[in-house]
Amino acid sequence: MTYAEKRLWERLRAHRLDGWKFRRQHAMGRYIVDFVCLQSRLVIEVDGDTHDDARQRLDAQRSAYFEKMGFRVHRFRNDEVVTEPDFVVAAIREALDGVPPG
């Protein structure tokens, strides 16, 4: 895991986010996602600093694949996770809002 992923995992692991269970480095089909909450069908991806056009196209294909499987995908940049962790957690919490924990 990257430093940013480790920082976010500290906030998500062990049901720390309002009782939600997240998995890290979870295989989904042909991909491995950074984090997923299976109960709410939410994928969290933490993107590195180098996201050129080619990488953005690959990310769009990944997101489309997960969405086709019925998952919502939220992406955050490494610098967001490191410098604004409360904002990132609030955005994840908002994505979970209205879905009861499993």
Backbone as XML, in Angstrom:
<?xml version="1.0"?>
<chain id="A" units="angstrom">
  <residue number="1" name="MET">
    <atom name="N" x="0.842" y="-1.189" z="0.000"/>
    <atom name="CA" x="0.000" y="0.000" z="0.000"/>
    <atom name="C" x="0.881" y="1.244" z="0.000"/>
  </residue>
  <residue number="2" name="THR">
    <atom name="N" x="0.378" y="2.268" z="-0.644"/>
    <atom name="CA" x="1.079" y="3.547" z="-0.624"/>
    <atom name="C" x="0.857" y="4.224" z="0.731"/>
  </residue>
  <residue number="3" name="TYR">
    <atom name="N" x="1.617" y="5.272" z="0.975"/>
    <atom name="CA" x="1.454" y="6.017" z="2.227"/>
    <atom name="C" x="0.018" y="6.528" z="2.357"/>
  </residue>
  <residue number="4" name="ALA">
    <atom name="N" x="-0.527" y="7.071" z="1.266"/>
    <atom name="CA" x="-1.903" y="7.591" z="1.304"/>
    <atom name="C" x="-2.899" y="6.476" z="1.599"/>
  </residue>
  <residue number="5" name="GLU">
    <atom name="N" x="-2.715" y="5.313" z="0.979"/>
    <atom name="CA" x="-3.621" y="4.195" z="1.227"/>
    <atom name="C" x="-3.535" y="3.739" z="2.683"/>
  </residue>
  <residue number="6" name="LYS">
    <atom name="N" x="-2.327" y="3.715" z="3.238"/>
    <atom name="CA" x="-2.177" y="3.342" z="4.649"/>
    <atom name="C" x="-2.903" y="4.330" z="5.552"/>
  </residue>
  <residue number="7" name="ARG">
    <atom name="N" x="-2.786" y="5.615" z="5.227"/>
    <atom name="CA" x="-3.471" y="6.642" z="6.039"/>
    <atom name="C" x="-4.987" y="6.452" z="5.993"/>
  </residue>
  <residue number="8" name="LEU">
    <atom name="N" x="-5.518" y="6.190" z="4.803"/>
    <atom name="CA" x="-6.967" y="6.000" z="4.681"/>
    <atom name="C" x="-7.399" y="4.700" z="5.352"/>
  </residue>
  <residue number="9" name="TRP">
    <atom name="N" x="-6.614" y="3.649" z="5.216"/>
    <atom name="CA" x="-6.954" y="2.372" z="5.828"/>
    <atom name="C" x="-7.085" y="2.504" z="7.340"/>
  </residue>
  <residue number="10" name="GLU">
    <atom name="N" x="-6.273" y="3.348" z="7.950"/>
    <atom name="CA" x="-6.389" y="3.569" z="9.392"/>
    <atom name="C" x="-7.757" y="4.129" z="9.765"/>
  </residue>
  <residue number="11" name="ARG">
    <atom name="N" x="-8.374" y="4.849" z="8.856"/>
    <atom name="CA" x="-9.702" y="5.433" z="9.118"/>
    <atom name="C" x="-10.840" y="4.458" z="8.790"/>
  </residue>
  <residue number="12" name="LEU">
    <atom name="N" x="-10.570" y="3.472" z="7.915"/>
    <atom name="CA" x="-11.625" y="2.571" z="7.444"/>
    <atom name="C" x="-11.625" y="1.207" z="8.128"/>
  </residue>
  <residue number="13" name="ARG">
    <atom name="N" x="-10.479" y="0.755" z="8.586"/>
    <atom name="CA" x="-10.351" y="-0.616" z="9.077"/>
    <atom name="C" x="-11.125" y="-0.844" z="10.371"/>
  </residue>
  <residue number="14" name="ALA">
    <atom name="N" x="-11.402" y="-2.103" z="10.620"/>
    <atom name="CA" x="-12.009" y="-2.536" z="11.885"/>
    <atom name="C" x="-13.322" y="-1.821" z="12.187"/>
  </residue>
  <residue number="15" name="HIS">
    <atom name="N" x="-14.116" y="-1.600" z="11.156"/>
    <atom name="CA" x="-15.449" y="-0.984" z="11.318"/>
    <atom name="C" x="-15.379" y="0.412" z="11.930"/>
  </residue>
  <residue number="16" name="ARG">
    <atom name="N" x="-14.257" y="1.107" z="11.751"/>
    <atom name="CA" x="-14.070" y="2.421" z="12.380"/>
    <atom name="C" x="-14.932" y="3.513" z="11.772"/>
  </residue>
  <residue number="17" name="LEU">
    <atom name="N" x="-15.379" y="3.325" z="10.560"/>
    <atom name="CA" x="-16.214" y="4.347" z="9.926"/>
    <atom name="C" x="-17.677" y="3.967" z="10.100"/>
  </residue>
  <residue number="18" name="ASP">
    <atom name="N" x="-18.244" y="4.380" z="11.205"/>
    <atom name="CA" x="-19.668" y="4.197" z="11.497"/>
    <atom name="C" x="-20.127" y="2.742" z="11.414"/>
  </residue>
  <residue number="19" name="GLY">
    <atom name="N" x="-19.241" y="1.809" z="11.713"/>
    <atom name="CA" x="-19.609" y="0.398" z="11.722"/>
    <atom name="C" x="-19.508" y="-0.312" z="10.380"/>
  </residue>
  <residue number="20" name="TRP">
    <atom name="N" x="-19.099" y="0.398" z="9.337"/>
    <atom name="CA" x="-18.994" y="-0.205" z="8.004"/>
    <atom name="C" x="-17.761" y="-1.094" z="7.910"/>
  </residue>
  <residue number="21" name="LYS">
    <atom name="N" x="-17.898" y="-2.232" z="7.232"/>
    <atom name="CA" x="-16.776" y="-3.144" z="7.015"/>
    <atom name="C" x="-16.182" y="-2.872" z="5.634"/>
  </residue>
  <residue number="22" name="PHE">
    <atom name="N" x="-14.929" y="-2.499" z="5.615"/>
    <atom name="CA" x="-14.190" y="-2.301" z="4.371"/>
    <atom name="C" x="-13.131" y="-3.379" z="4.238"/>
  </residue>
  <residue number="23" name="ARG">
    <atom name="N" x="-12.866" y="-3.741" z="3.009"/>
    <atom name="CA" x="-11.764" y="-4.644" z="2.689"/>
    <atom name="C" x="-10.738" y="-3.852" z="1.901"/>
  </residue>
  <residue number="24" name="ARG">
    <atom name="N" x="-9.475" y="-4.219" z="2.041"/>
    <atom name="CA" x="-8.431" y="-3.541" z="1.270"/>
    <atom name="C" x="-7.806" y="-4.529" z="0.298"/>
  </residue>
  <residue number="25" name="GLN">
    <atom name="N" x="-7.310" y="-3.996" z="-0.818"/>
    <atom name="CA" x="-6.654" y="-4.814" z="-1.831"/>
    <atom name="C" x="-7.496" y="-6.046" z="-2.146"/>
  </residue>
  <residue number="26" name="HIS">
    <atom name="N" x="-8.758" y="-5.799" z="-2.500"/>
    <atom name="CA" x="-9.737" y="-6.862" z="-2.718"/>
    <atom name="C" x="-9.872" y="-7.150" z="-4.212"/>
  </residue>
  <residue number="27" name="ALA">
    <atom name="N" x="-9.776" y="-8.424" z="-4.572"/>
    <atom name="CA" x="-9.925" y="-8.829" z="-5.975"/>
    <atom name="C" x="-11.391" y="-8.765" z="-6.384"/>
  </residue>
  <residue number="28" name="MET">
    <atom name="N" x="-11.611" y="-8.081" z="-7.499"/>
    <atom name="CA" x="-12.958" y="-7.999" z="-8.089"/>
    <atom name="C" x="-12.803" y="-8.264" z="-9.584"/>
  </residue>
  <residue number="29" name="GLY">
    <atom name="N" x="-13.161" y="-9.475" z="-9.981"/>
    <atom name="CA" x="-12.979" y="-9.843" z="-11.374"/>
    <atom name="C" x="-11.512" y="-9.819" z="-11.728"/>
  </residue>
  <residue number="30" name="ARG">
    <atom name="N" x="-11.187" y="-9.096" z="-12.779"/>
    <atom name="CA" x="-9.793" y="-9.040" z="-13.233"/>
    <atom name="C" x="-8.999" y="-7.905" z="-12.590"/>
  </residue>
  <residue number="31" name="TYR">
    <atom name="N" x="-9.602" y="-7.209" z="-11.653"/>
    <atom name="CA" x="-8.944" y="-6.072" z="-11.010"/>
    <atom name="C" x="-8.807" y="-6.296" z="-9.503"/>
  </residue>
  <residue number="32" name="ILE">
    <atom name="N" x="-7.934" y="-5.522" z="-8.901"/>
    <atom name="CA" x="-7.826" y="-5.457" z="-7.442"/>
    <atom name="C" x="-8.104" y="-4.011" z="-7.051"/>
  </residue>
  <residue number="33" name="VAL">
    <atom name="N" x="-9.115" y="-3.812" z="-6.224"/>
    <atom name="CA" x="-9.475" y="-2.460" z="-5.809"/>
    <atom name="C" x="-8.711" y="-2.096" z="-4.544"/>
  </residue>
  <residue number="34" name="ASP">
    <atom name="N" x="-8.522" y="-0.797" z="-4.345"/>
    <atom name="CA" x="-7.842" y="-0.335" z="-3.138"/>
    <atom name="C" x="-8.674" y="-0.671" z="-1.904"/>
  </residue>
  <residue number="35" name="PHE">
    <atom name="N" x="-9.946" y="-0.257" z="-1.917"/>
    <atom name="CA" x="-10.847" y="-0.517" z="-0.798"/>
    <atom name="C" x="-12.247" y="-0.772" z="-1.344"/>
  </residue>
  <residue number="36" name="VAL">
    <atom name="N" x="-12.994" y="-1.617" z="-0.645"/>
    <atom name="CA" x="-14.380" y="-1.864" z="-1.028"/>
    <atom name="C" x="-15.206" y="-2.141" z="0.219"/>
  </residue>
  <residue number="37" name="CYS">
    <atom name="N" x="-16.411" y="-1.612" z="0.209"/>
    <atom name="CA" x="-17.421" y="-1.957" z="1.197"/>
    <atom name="C" x="-18.465" y="-2.765" z="0.424"/>
  </residue>
  <residue number="38" name="LEU">
    <atom name="N" x="-18.436" y="-4.074" z="0.601"/>
    <atom name="CA" x="-19.320" y="-4.946" z="-0.169"/>
    <atom name="C" x="-20.792" y="-4.708" z="0.160"/>
  </residue>
  <residue number="39" name="GLN">
    <atom name="N" x="-21.091" y="-4.447" z="1.449"/>
    <atom name="CA" x="-22.487" y="-4.252" z="1.856"/>
    <atom name="C" x="-23.126" y="-3.066" z="1.151"/>
  </residue>
  <residue number="40" name="SER">
    <atom name="N" x="-22.366" y="-1.992" z="0.970"/>
    <atom name="CA" x="-22.926" y="-0.798" z="0.345"/>
    <atom name="C" x="-22.594" y="-0.721" z="-1.143"/>
  </residue>
  <residue number="41" name="ARG">
    <atom name="N" x="-21.807" y="-1.694" z="-1.637"/>
    <atom name="CA" x="-21.409" y="-1.744" z="-3.045"/>
    <atom name="C" x="-20.648" y="-0.472" z="-3.438"/>
  </residue>
  <residue number="42" name="LEU">
    <atom name="N" x="-19.683" y="-0.122" z="-2.596"/>
    <atom name="CA" x="-18.888" y="1.090" z="-2.783"/>
    <atom name="C" x="-17.413" y="0.735" z="-2.917"/>
  </residue>
  <residue number="43" name="VAL">
    <atom name="N" x="-16.812" y="1.167" z="-4.019"/>
    <atom name="CA" x="-15.384" y="0.986" z="-4.275"/>
    <atom name="C" x="-14.696" y="2.328" z="-4.051"/>
  </residue>
  <residue number="44" name="ILE">
    <atom name="N" x="-13.590" y="2.306" z="-3.322"/>
    <atom name="CA" x="-12.779" y="3.504" z="-3.103"/>
    <atom name="C" x="-11.419" y="3.262" z="-3.744"/>
  </residue>
  <residue number="45" name="GLU">
    <atom name="N" x="-11.034" y="4.148" z="-4.653"/>
    <atom name="CA" x="-9.737" y="4.063" z="-5.307"/>
    <atom name="C" x="-8.916" y="5.296" z="-4.935"/>
  </residue>
  <residue number="46" name="VAL">
    <atom name="N" x="-7.655" y="5.077" z="-4.610"/>
    <atom name="CA" x="-6.732" y="6.164" z="-4.297"/>
    <atom name="C" x="-5.716" y="6.216" z="-5.432"/>
  </residue>
  <residue number="47" name="ASP">
    <atom name="N" x="-5.751" y="7.305" z="-6.176"/>
    <atom name="CA" x="-4.948" y="7.436" z="-7.391"/>
    <atom name="C" x="-3.640" y="8.159" z="-7.118"/>
  </residue>
  <residue number="48" name="GLY">
    <atom name="N" x="-2.594" y="7.678" z="-7.757"/>
    <atom name="CA" x="-1.272" y="8.273" z="-7.624"/>
    <atom name="C" x="-1.181" y="9.624" z="-8.302"/>
  </residue>
  <residue number="49" name="ASP">
    <atom name="N" x="-0.008" y="10.202" z="-8.205"/>
    <atom name="CA" x="0.214" y="11.544" z="-8.737"/>
    <atom name="C" x="0.319" y="11.571" z="-10.251"/>
  </residue>
  <residue number="50" name="THR">
    <atom name="N" x="0.746" y="10.485" z="-10.860"/>
    <atom name="CA" x="0.941" y="10.467" z="-12.303"/>
    <atom name="C" x="-0.261" y="9.843" z="-12.986"/>
  </residue>
  <residue number="51" name="HIS">
    <atom name="N" x="-1.204" y="10.671" z="-13.319"/>
    <atom name="CA" x="-2.401" y="10.200" z="-14.004"/>
    <atom name="C" x="-2.543" y="10.937" z="-15.332"/>
  </residue>
  <residue number="52" name="ASP">
    <atom name="N" x="-1.791" y="10.474" z="-16.336"/>
    <atom name="CA" x="-1.864" y="11.060" z="-17.661"/>
    <atom name="C" x="-3.121" y="10.561" z="-18.374"/>
  </residue>
  <residue number="53" name="ASP">
    <atom name="N" x="-3.276" y="10.945" z="-19.632"/>
    <atom name="CA" x="-4.475" y="10.573" z="-20.384"/>
    <atom name="C" x="-4.653" y="9.061" z="-20.485"/>
  </residue>
  <residue number="54" name="ALA">
    <atom name="N" x="-3.567" y="8.341" z="-20.730"/>
    <atom name="CA" x="-3.651" y="6.883" z="-20.845"/>
    <atom name="C" x="-4.130" y="6.268" z="-19.535"/>
  </residue>
  <residue number="55" name="ARG">
    <atom name="N" x="-3.583" y="6.744" z="-18.420"/>
    <atom name="CA" x="-3.983" y="6.216" z="-17.109"/>
    <atom name="C" x="-5.441" y="6.559" z="-16.807"/>
  </residue>
  <residue number="56" name="GLN">
    <atom name="N" x="-5.864" y="7.749" z="-17.207"/>
    <atom name="CA" x="-7.255" y="8.145" z="-16.989"/>
    <atom name="C" x="-8.211" y="7.264" z="-17.783"/>
  </residue>
  <residue number="57" name="ARG">
    <atom name="N" x="-7.804" y="6.877" z="-19.005"/>
    <atom name="CA" x="-8.638" y="5.972" z="-19.805"/>
    <atom name="C" x="-8.747" y="4.604" z="-19.130"/>
  </residue>
  <residue number="58" name="LEU">
    <atom name="N" x="-7.630" y="4.102" z="-18.615"/>
    <atom name="CA" x="-7.662" y="2.821" z="-17.905"/>
    <atom name="C" x="-8.529" y="2.901" z="-16.653"/>
  </residue>
  <residue number="59" name="ASP">
    <atom name="N" x="-8.425" y="3.997" z="-15.921"/>
    <atom name="CA" x="-9.263" y="4.184" z="-14.734"/>
    <atom name="C" x="-10.740" y="4.225" z="-15.106"/>
  </residue>
  <residue number="60" name="ALA">
    <atom name="N" x="-11.059" y="4.876" z="-16.223"/>
    <atom name="CA" x="-12.452" y="4.936" z="-16.681"/>
    <atom name="C" x="-12.957" y="3.541" z="-17.032"/>
  </residue>
  <residue number="61" name="GLN">
    <atom name="N" x="-12.115" y="2.720" z="-17.645"/>
    <atom name="CA" x="-12.505" y="1.342" z="-17.967"/>
    <atom name="C" x="-12.738" y="0.540" z="-16.688"/>
  </residue>
  <residue number="62" name="ARG">
    <atom name="N" x="-11.857" y="0.707" z="-15.709"/>
    <atom name="CA" x="-12.024" y="0.021" z="-14.419"/>
    <atom name="C" x="-13.336" y="0.430" z="-13.767"/>
  </residue>
  <residue number="63" name="SER">
    <atom name="N" x="-13.574" y="1.747" z="-13.722"/>
    <atom name="CA" x="-14.803" y="2.244" z="-13.096"/>
    <atom name="C" x="-16.039" y="1.700" z="-13.805"/>
  </residue>
  <residue number="64" name="ALA">
    <atom name="N" x="-16.010" y="1.691" z="-15.129"/>
    <atom name="CA" x="-17.146" y="1.165" z="-15.896"/>
    <atom name="C" x="-17.377" y="-0.311" z="-15.580"/>
  </residue>
  <residue number="65" name="TYR">
    <atom name="N" x="-16.310" y="-1.054" z="-15.439"/>
    <atom name="CA" x="-16.408" y="-2.477" z="-15.097"/>
    <atom name="C" x="-17.096" y="-2.653" z="-13.740"/>
  </residue>
  <residue number="66" name="PHE">
    <atom name="N" x="-16.644" y="-1.899" z="-12.741"/>
    <atom name="CA" x="-17.243" y="-2.006" z="-11.405"/>
    <atom name="C" x="-18.698" y="-1.540" z="-11.411"/>
  </residue>
  <residue number="67" name="GLU">
    <atom name="N" x="-18.976" y="-0.478" z="-12.133"/>
    <atom name="CA" x="-20.346" y="0.026" z="-12.208"/>
    <atom name="C" x="-21.260" y="-0.986" z="-12.885"/>
  </residue>
  <residue number="68" name="LYS">
    <atom name="N" x="-20.751" y="-1.684" z="-13.874"/>
    <atom name="CA" x="-21.528" y="-2.727" z="-14.541"/>
    <atom name="C" x="-21.872" y="-3.846" z="-13.559"/>
  </residue>
  <residue number="69" name="MET">
    <atom name="N" x="-21.001" y="-4.062" z="-12.572"/>
    <atom name="CA" x="-21.227" y="-5.066" z="-11.529"/>
    <atom name="C" x="-22.146" y="-4.529" z="-10.423"/>
  </residue>
  <residue number="70" name="GLY">
    <atom name="N" x="-22.576" y="-3.278" z="-10.536"/>
    <atom name="CA" x="-23.491" y="-2.705" z="-9.553"/>
    <atom name="C" x="-22.820" y="-1.942" z="-8.428"/>
  </residue>
  <residue number="71" name="PHE">
    <atom name="N" x="-21.547" y="-1.604" z="-8.589"/>
    <atom name="CA" x="-20.820" y="-0.860" z="-7.567"/>
    <atom name="C" x="-20.708" y="0.609" z="-7.945"/>
  </residue>
  <residue number="72" name="ARG">
    <atom name="N" x="-20.652" y="1.456" z="-6.935"/>
    <atom name="CA" x="-20.337" y="2.873" z="-7.135"/>
    <atom name="C" x="-18.852" y="3.038" z="-6.893"/>
  </residue>
  <residue number="73" name="VAL">
    <atom name="N" x="-18.215" y="3.926" z="-7.635"/>
    <atom name="CA" x="-16.777" y="4.119" z="-7.523"/>
    <atom name="C" x="-16.486" y="5.565" z="-7.138"/>
  </residue>
  <residue number="74" name="HIS">
    <atom name="N" x="-15.688" y="5.733" z="-6.098"/>
    <atom name="CA" x="-15.225" y="7.062" z="-5.696"/>
    <atom name="C" x="-13.712" y="7.056" z="-5.736"/>
  </residue>
  <residue number="75" name="ARG">
    <atom name="N" x="-13.154" y="8.076" z="-6.387"/>
    <atom name="CA" x="-11.708" y="8.186" z="-6.542"/>
    <atom name="C" x="-11.204" y="9.416" z="-5.802"/>
  </residue>
  <residue number="76" name="PHE">
    <atom name="N" x="-10.065" y="9.238" z="-5.163"/>
    <atom name="CA" x="-9.397" y="10.337" z="-4.476"/>
    <atom name="C" x="-7.929" y="10.316" z="-4.874"/>
  </residue>
  <residue number="77" name="ARG">
    <atom name="N" x="-7.335" y="11.485" z="-4.946"/>
    <atom name="CA" x="-5.897" y="11.586" z="-5.225"/>
    <atom name="C" x="-5.106" y="11.378" z="-3.938"/>
  </residue>
  <residue number="78" name="ASN">
    <atom name="N" x="-3.892" y="10.873" z="-4.091"/>
    <atom name="CA" x="-3.012" y="10.678" z="-2.934"/>
    <atom name="C" x="-2.922" y="11.929" z="-2.078"/>
  </residue>
  <residue number="79" name="ASP">
    <atom name="N" x="-2.702" y="13.084" z="-2.740"/>
    <atom name="CA" x="-2.529" y="14.317" z="-1.963"/>
    <atom name="C" x="-3.788" y="14.693" z="-1.198"/>
  </residue>
  <residue number="80" name="GLU">
    <atom name="N" x="-4.964" y="14.376" z="-1.725"/>
    <atom name="CA" x="-6.211" y="14.640" z="-0.988"/>
    <atom name="C" x="-6.263" y="13.807" z="0.288"/>
  </residue>
  <residue number="81" name="VAL">
    <atom name="N" x="-5.921" y="12.540" z="0.162"/>
    <atom name="CA" x="-5.983" y="11.641" z="1.311"/>
    <atom name="C" x="-5.004" y="12.080" z="2.395"/>
  </residue>
  <residue number="82" name="VAL">
    <atom name="N" x="-3.823" y="12.523" z="1.982"/>
    <atom name="CA" x="-2.789" y="12.901" z="2.945"/>
    <atom name="C" x="-3.050" y="14.265" z="3.568"/>
  </residue>
  <residue number="83" name="THR">
    <atom name="N" x="-3.449" y="15.248" z="2.753"/>
    <atom name="CA" x="-3.586" y="16.613" z="3.273"/>
    <atom name="C" x="-4.990" y="16.953" z="3.753"/>
  </residue>
  <residue number="84" name="GLU">
    <atom name="N" x="-5.996" y="16.230" z="3.276"/>
    <atom name="CA" x="-7.379" y="16.516" z="3.662"/>
    <atom name="C" x="-8.122" y="15.244" z="4.051"/>
  </residue>
  <residue number="85" name="PRO">
    <atom name="N" x="-7.605" y="14.481" z="4.994"/>
    <atom name="CA" x="-8.241" y="13.198" z="5.324"/>
    <atom name="C" x="-9.676" y="13.342" z="5.828"/>
  </residue>
  <residue number="86" name="ASP">
    <atom name="N" x="-9.969" y="14.419" z="6.549"/>
    <atom name="CA" x="-11.338" y="14.608" z="7.034"/>
    <atom name="C" x="-12.305" y="14.832" z="5.883"/>
  </residue>
  <residue number="87" name="PHE">
    <atom name="N" x="-11.878" y="15.561" z="4.857"/>
    <atom name="CA" x="-12.703" y="15.774" z="3.662"/>
    <atom name="C" x="-12.976" y="14.439" z="2.970"/>
  </residue>
  <residue number="88" name="VAL">
    <atom name="N" x="-11.934" y="13.615" z="2.815"/>
    <atom name="CA" x="-12.079" y="12.319" z="2.149"/>
    <atom name="C" x="-13.039" y="11.424" z="2.925"/>
  </residue>
  <residue number="89" name="VAL">
    <atom name="N" x="-12.862" y="11.351" z="4.226"/>
    <atom name="CA" x="-13.742" y="10.514" z="5.050"/>
    <atom name="C" x="-15.175" y="11.037" z="5.005"/>
  </residue>
  <residue number="90" name="ALA">
    <atom name="N" x="-15.351" y="12.346" z="5.014"/>
    <atom name="CA" x="-16.703" y="12.922" z="4.916"/>
    <atom name="C" x="-17.343" y="12.560" z="3.577"/>
  </residue>
  <residue number="91" name="ALA">
    <atom name="N" x="-16.559" y="12.575" z="2.506"/>
    <atom name="CA" x="-17.090" y="12.213" z="1.188"/>
    <atom name="C" x="-17.483" y="10.732" z="1.150"/>
  </residue>
  <residue number="92" name="ILE">
    <atom name="N" x="-16.688" y="9.885" z="1.781"/>
    <atom name="CA" x="-17.023" y="8.458" z="1.848"/>
    <atom name="C" x="-18.272" y="8.261" z="2.689"/>
  </residue>
  <residue number="93" name="ARG">
    <atom name="N" x="-18.331" y="8.963" z="3.812"/>
    <atom name="CA" x="-19.503" y="8.876" z="4.689"/>
    <atom name="C" x="-20.768" y="9.313" z="3.934"/>
  </residue>
  <residue number="94" name="GLU">
    <atom name="N" x="-20.654" y="10.367" z="3.141"/>
    <atom name="CA" x="-21.792" y="10.834" z="2.339"/>
    <atom name="C" x="-22.210" y="9.778" z="1.320"/>
  </residue>
  <residue number="95" name="ALA">
    <atom name="N" x="-21.236" y="9.094" z="0.723"/>
    <atom name="CA" x="-21.551" y="8.036" z="-0.245"/>
    <atom name="C" x="-22.266" y="6.862" z="0.440"/>
  </residue>
  <residue number="96" name="LEU">
    <atom name="N" x="-21.956" y="6.646" z="1.715"/>
    <atom name="CA" x="-22.591" y="5.572" z="2.471"/>
    <atom name="C" x="-23.942" y="5.973" z="3.036"/>
  </residue>
  <residue number="97" name="ASP">
    <atom name="N" x="-24.207" y="7.261" z="3.092"/>
    <atom name="CA" x="-25.436" y="7.786" z="3.702"/>
    <atom name="C" x="-26.668" y="7.170" z="3.038"/>
  </residue>
  <residue number="98" name="GLY">
    <atom name="N" x="-27.575" y="6.721" z="3.870"/>
    <atom name="CA" x="-28.819" y="6.170" z="3.355"/>
    <atom name="C" x="-28.760" y="4.666" z="3.120"/>
  </residue>
  <residue number="99" name="VAL">
    <atom name="N" x="-27.588" y="4.071" z="3.239"/>
    <atom name="CA" x="-27.438" y="2.627" z="3.100"/>
    <atom name="C" x="-27.127" y="2.071" z="4.479"/>
  </residue>
  <residue number="100" name="PRO">
    <atom name="N" x="-28.000" y="1.265" z="5.064"/>
    <atom name="CA" x="-27.737" y="0.753" z="6.413"/>
    <atom name="C" x="-26.540" y="-0.182" z="6.437"/>
  </residue>
  <residue number="101" name="PRO">
    <atom name="N" x="-25.671" y="-0.075" z="7.463"/>
    <atom name="CA" x="-24.531" y="-0.989" z="7.562"/>
    <atom name="C" x="-24.993" y="-2.439" z="7.634"/>
  </residue>
  <residue number="102" name="GLY">
    <atom name="N" x="-24.225" y="-3.330" z="7.013"/>
    <atom name="CA" x="-24.584" y="-4.752" z="6.984"/>
    <atom name="C" x="-24.202" y="-5.492" z="8.215"/>
  </residue>
</chain>
